[in-house]
Amino acid sequence: MQLVIPASPSRLAGVRRAVRAYLRGVSDEVADDVVLALNEVATNAVLYGSSGGQPVEVVVRVDDGWVEASVLDHGPVSPPGLRGDTDEPDAGGRGLWLLRRLMDEVRLERVKLGTRVTLRRAIRPAETLAP
């Protein structure tokens, strides 16, 4: 599933609904965690990451026992709350702290177009995944 949305907070509810519908075959616990984490990242991208009215790109896919979601903004810097490598929430935001508790993998990277945040969550417990 791929969505390209204007950098407007009014579009976030539609993103949540679309992702929830796409994940309808995934357990409620995993779907809830992915939707919450993706909403956090997309909100930061809309509010802080996109510049000059540039859109935000959201991609979600289910593959080989994993849900992978990414958000790409077109901003010059990483959004507040998603900076640093701390394991504790701080006054500047709890985004990264929250993402690390909900997801199995969180990756932030600067790309030519802006910032991409990629989230991965196992559909089944890690110990049951085939090698």
C-alpha positions in Angstrom: 0.0 0.0 0.0 1.3 3.4 -0.9 -0.1 6.8 0.0 1.1 10.3 -1.0 -0.7 12.9 1.2 -0.5 16.6 1.5 1.4 17.8 4.6 -1.9 18.5 6.4 -3.0 17.2 9.8 -6.5 16.7 8.4 -5.2 13.8 6.3 -3.8 11.7 9.2 -7.1 10.1 10.1 -7.4 8.8 6.6 -3.9 7.4 6.8 -4.8 5.5 10.0 -8.0 4.1 8.4 -6.2 3.0 5.3 -3.4 1.3 7.2 -5.9 -0.4 9.5 -7.9 -1.7 6.5 -4.7 -2.9 4.8 -3.6 -4.8 8.0 -7.0 -6.5 8.4 -5.4 -10.0 8.2 -2.8 -9.2 10.9 -3.4 -9.7 14.6 -5.1 -6.8 16.4 -2.1 -6.3 18.7 0.3 -6.0 15.9 -2.0 -3.8 13.8 -2.7 -1.5 16.8 1.0 -1.1 17.4 1.8 -0.4 13.7 -1.0 2.1 13.3 0.0 4.0 16.5 3.7 4.0 15.5 3.0 5.0 12.0 0.7 7.8 13.2 3.4 9.2 15.4 5.9 9.3 12.5 3.4 10.6 10.0 2.3 13.3 12.4 5.9 14.5 12.9 6.4 14.4 9.1 3.3 16.5 8.5 3.9 19.0 11.3 7.7 19.4 11.1 9.2 17.4 8.3 7.7 18.6 5.1 8.7 22.0 3.8 7.2 24.1 1.1 4.0 22.2 0.9 5.8 19.0 -0.2 3.7 15.8 0.3 4.4 13.0 2.7 4.8 9.5 1.4 3.6 6.5 3.4 4.3 2.9 2.4 3.1 -0.2 4.2 3.6 -3.8 3.2 3.3 -7.3 4.8 6.0 -9.7 3.7 7.7 -12.8 5.1 6.2 -12.6 8.6 6.9 -8.8 8.9 4.9 -5.6 8.6 7.2 -2.9 7.3 6.0 0.8 7.2 7.9 3.8 6.1 7.3 7.6 6.0 9.2 9.9 3.8 9.1 13.7 4.3 10.8 16.4 2.3 12.2 18.4 5.2 15.7 19.7 5.9 16.1 18.0 9.3 14.8 15.1 11.4 11.5 16.0 13.1 11.5 16.8 16.8 11.0 13.8 19.0 12.7 11.5 16.5 16.3 12.8 17.0 19.0 11.2 19.1 19.8 7.8 20.2 18.5 7.9 23.8 16.4 5.2 25.4 14.6 7.7 27.7 11.8 10.1 26.8 12.8 13.7 27.0 11.1 17.1 27.1 11.5 17.5 23.3 9.3 14.5 22.5 8.7 10.9 23.1 8.5 9.8 19.5 11.6 7.7 19.2 11.1 6.3 22.7 7.6 5.2 21.8 8.6 3.7 18.5 11.3 1.6 20.0 8.7 0.1 22.4 6.1 -0.7 19.7 8.3 -1.9 16.9 11.0 -4.6 16.5 13.1 -2.3 14.3 13.2 1.5 13.8 15.5 3.1 11.2 15.9 6.8 10.6 17.8 8.0 7.6 18.5 11.2 5.8 17.9 10.8 2.1 18.2 13.2 -0.8 14.5 14.1 -0.5 14.3 14.5 3.3 14.0 12.0 6.1 12.8 8.4 5.9 11.6 6.5 9.0 11.2 2.8 8.5 9.4 0.7 11.1 9.4 -3.2 11.2 7.2 -5.4 13.4 7.1 -9.2 13.4 3.7 -10.6 12.7 4.5 -13.6 14.9 6.7 -13.8 17.9 10.4 -13.7 16.7 11.1 -17.2 18.0 8.5 -18.8 15.7 9.8 -17.2 12.5 11.4 -19.7 10.2 15.2 -19.2 9.7 
